[in-house]
Amino acid sequence: MNAPAAVPRNPGPSWGYGFLLWAERWWPRWFFRPVLLAGTGVALAFMPVQRAHSRAYLAVVLGRPATLTEVWRHFFALADSLVFSLRAARGVPVRCVLAPEHAAAFETLVRSSRPALFGTFHFGGSDLLGYLLSERGRRVTIIRLQVGNSTDTRLLGERFGHQVSFLWINDPARLLFDLKAALEAGESLALKCDRLEYSARSEPFRFLGANRLFPFTIYHLALLFDRPVVFCIAVQETARDQLRVHASPVFTPDPAADRAANTRAARRHFQGVLDQLETLVRAHPFLWFNFIPLNPAATGGTLPPDSPPIQPACHSERSAESTAASPAPGANPWILRCAQDDNRMRGAD
């Protein structure tokens, strides 16, 4: 679809993305990393609104007031993630390791010809997963907000344009028609499911010690168009150009059940997904890129029945990082082939 004429912009100078792309490519790592560290300090000083939201979020996830150093680490994690995406966009191969839990069902769905809905969150390297799916032979339509200075999105779109298209949410009235057309055409959709600004449907779920509102639109689409839903959450390992991907169980609407029963099953599924996300957020608090107000606590509504959390193989930030240093037994390596000559990466599956 054509983008609206007026679009918002990411915070920061207009030349920031171009400079990062140039400097990361041409400066040696030993020089570039200290510059990125210092630049993060400048951003921290000149972005008081985002700094306040970061501090408020970290106080919730850490259970105590966040120090200025911790807020700086949160800002730096976002800068590091942006550089990670820019590297992938310019052709650096990114190795993706699929955690073994729920991997078989996820692989079966991805390899099938059935259109599906792929959900994720503003966490770690999850922003790259739509492009990863295109490398698995799936044509994917990515739903996202268009901003005027998002160089990483533009470059990734150019890189994977043969398999990836975009639906911009800036114009909600037009989005409804485009969504319907994409789903009826058999497209698979990839969308983030944690922010409320452009969501028509939200419901309360347990998350970070409160019953918080989350978008529930992905499940309404699943029931309307009979599409399976699966979520992926990626922990980036920047030094190794690697993503560790955690998949959820696959939710499939039951054609023999009525809409109310399927909706209850969808709520239970999403609560399990959010339990998985919370485990990862508590293990890696700086990778949850929440520089806006945290999802608000619900003032009413019925929560889904208790469901056991889906536990990924990480229990603390330190143990998760040490575990990630070597793939878990039975892990299934993927390759996001971002280089023209990717033959040297063959054999990773």
PyMOL commands that set and color helices and strands:
alter all, ss='L'
color gray80, all
select helices_A, chain A and resi 16-26+29-46+48-62+68-89+103-111+126-135+151-159+172-184+217-225+238-240+259-283+285-287+317-324+343-345
alter helices_A, ss='H'
color red, helices_A
select strands_A, chain A and resi 94-98+117-120+140-144+164-168+188-192+202-207+210-215+229-237+242-247+332-336
alter strands_A, ss='S'
color yellow, strands_A
deselect
rebuild
show_as cartoon
